[in-house]
Amino acid sequence: MEDFNLFAKNSMQYWHWGLDEFFDTDYYELMEVMNAKKPEDRVQDPMKLFNAINGKG
């Protein structure tokens, strides 16, 4: 619970959210957004790498 409260505090401090905004936001959707990775940091298809190395793609 303490981590959740810290997340709420950081949301208010850095994003300038109020408590209503924080508690009205869907937690799981917010976690998906916060954990989104840049395309170059995502897990890649090993077959694409294999084909690129072998000159097939």
Secondary structure as UniProt FT lines:
FT   HELIX           2..14
FT   HELIX           19..24
FT   HELIX           27..34
FT   HELIX           39..41
FT   HELIX           46..53
FT   TURN            54..55
//
